[in-house]
Amino acid sequence: MNDNLTADRPSFVTHLECSMTGERYDADMLHGLSRVGRPLLVRYDLDAVGAALSRDALSTRPTDLWRWRELLPVRHTRDIVSLGEIETPMVPIPVSGGANVLVKDEGRLPTGSFKARGLVMAVAMAKELGVTRIAMPTNGNAGAALAAYASRCGIETIVFCPEDTPEINVREIAMQGARVWRVNGLIDDCGAIVGKGATEGRWFDFSTLKEPYRIEGKKTMGLELAAQFGWDLPDAIFYPTGGGTGLIGMWKAFDELEKLGWISSKRPRMYAVQASGCAPIVRAFEAGEEHAERWEDAHTIAMGIRVPRAVGDFLILRAVRESGGKALGVGDPAILKAVEDCARRDGLLLCPEGGATLAAYREALRTGEVDEDERVVLFNCATGLKYPMPPSPQTLDRHAPIDFDAL
Ligand SMILES: *Cc1c(COP(=O)(O)O)cnc(C)c1O
């Protein structure tokens, strides 16, 4: 049994706070968005966390996600529904990336994507707060993670995805116990259906950032990075950005670690990577706007970042700007090329969204935005095995003479 899961866990949460107005909310109640319709952030008594836990004590624990329990919102051990949330490895890709490039490979997590980090936390909290039915719009991976964790603790789930969501995602969602519907629209059209049902009291709305706890789960990516880099963060992070939960979460993690005195004020430059066929954050970044308008006719092979509108747009833009980073768009051909190069030359099969970060890194290198000797982390958010691959149709007839030279 993992002691991270069985240990006593005092909660250090003090309250929730509106990310726009700073208004305070009671942490022990079920909340969606704040009164002004923006995400709620979880706040902790960091002085008390610092008194209860040291970096040294942390280093003796098993390295999974629950080692960070003092910085997480779950109060009762019995509410944790775990499927084995490991610390993900950082894999060098010296040929297709470069000598100082590491891929944080999130495809190793339960359900094959980093959505597991956010959903394990959100589902545990929903269970703790008495939710029995959840609905969610998804491009695939979030729905799969929700289905897995919710089914495991007996919460009913209804999932809506765009009709062109990859078949494997739709099937894994169904197989893991959710009721899944293909909708003739994009993810925000699915979100409108979820919102309507929630208003009628049919279910709890689990859309990205519309409940407070997915950010806390995704925050563990930032905590892990800090520990894996020996508490000296890398120079740049390339993150494939859809709803932006991970980028916002990591930025929050760095802030909490600095307040604990575990890292310095030095921050990585955060690069929000989008597909050029759906780049609302890039457009807003370049125009100097605080919010991003909906991107019409969104299209890209990188489904996980095909998000035309994000409720946390201003939080993504704020983090990117404060960090001295940028929002960068890359085209589908560059994404496919990056996935292929990395697989063929470094033996690591990225998902298209992961490929987008490699493509963006290469472009940033070319324009001088990053330097070859800077330490860079690219996020590969799902296993490449979930995505279509080019056919490989060659066959061999074992009864005919074999031309060994031609093999
Ligand atoms: C959800 C998802 C993303 C985008 O993550 P956000 O934190 O919501 O921006 C990127 N890649 C993959 C594979 C995803 O499933």
The ligand as a MOL file (V3000), in Angstrom:
LIG
                    3D

  0  0  0     0  0            999 V3000
M  V30 BEGIN CTAB
M  V30 COUNTS 15 15 0 0 0
M  V30 BEGIN ATOM
M  V30 1 C -6.4170 18.5770 -22.9210 0
M  V30 2 C -5.2050 18.4080 -23.7160 0
M  V30 3 C -4.3510 19.4890 -23.9650 0
M  V30 4 C -4.6330 20.8880 -23.4840 0
M  V30 5 O -4.5450 20.9940 -22.0910 0
M  V30 6 P -5.0860 22.2760 -21.3120 0
M  V30 7 O -4.3860 22.2680 -20.0170 0
M  V30 8 O -6.5660 22.1030 -21.1830 0
M  V30 9 O -4.7690 23.4710 -22.1230 0
M  V30 10 C -3.1930 19.2430 -24.6860 0
M  V30 11 N -2.9090 18.0150 -25.1540 0
M  V30 12 C -3.6910 16.9450 -24.9220 0
M  V30 13 C -3.2920 15.6110 -25.4450 0
M  V30 14 C -4.8750 17.0990 -24.1960 0
M  V30 15 O -5.6540 16.0310 -23.9740 0
M  V30 END ATOM
M  V30 BEGIN BOND
M  V30 1 1 1 2
M  V30 2 1 2 3
M  V30 3 2 2 14
M  V30 4 1 3 4
M  V30 5 2 3 10
M  V30 6 1 4 5
M  V30 7 1 5 6
M  V30 8 2 6 7
M  V30 9 1 6 8
M  V30 10 1 6 9
M  V30 11 1 10 11
M  V30 12 2 11 12
M  V30 13 1 12 13
M  V30 14 1 12 14
M  V30 15 1 14 15
M  V30 END BOND
M  V30 END CTAB
M  END
